[in-house]
Amino acid sequence: MPAWRLSRHFLGRPASVTEARRFITTTLGTWPVIESAELIVSELATNAVRHTASARFGGKFTVSIQAEPDQVWLGVVDEGGPEVPRLVRPSDDEGGRGLLLVANLADNWGVYGNHAGRTVWALLKVDPIAAAQAACRS
């Protein structure tokens, strides 16, 4: 199975999180990591809409998928903000669990960029045989 990459821009509004999830499920189809990928992108898109300049009027975020036979890389590019995304242990409130979920689902994850724009990414390892079988089914 050859490597490929696909990106899509979304408006920085809450309804776009659903669209980003649909982009992942439509694009990855029957890949064995689809459920994890969908949850990860949902969390990262939600963070972009809630905590970055992507939420301002006219703001946007971008979801990118890079698939290779043995891994899927997911990235959400936002328009930056004053806070650096970081993993926190949530207290009694409901906030702060997004990156903890991403860290638990992904084989690796990270952040790069600055206050003008950041990419939060996650890497999911894939069994190449399972990925090839999934490609044949789609």
Secondary structure as UniProt FT lines:
FT   STRAND          4..11
FT   HELIX           15..28
FT   TURN            29..30
FT   TURN            32..33
FT   HELIX           34..51
FT   HELIX           53..55
FT   TURN            57..58
FT   STRAND          60..68
FT   TURN            69..70
FT   STRAND          71..78
FT   TURN            95..96
FT   HELIX           98..105
FT   STRAND          108..114
FT   TURN            115..116
FT   STRAND          117..125
FT   HELIX           128..137
//
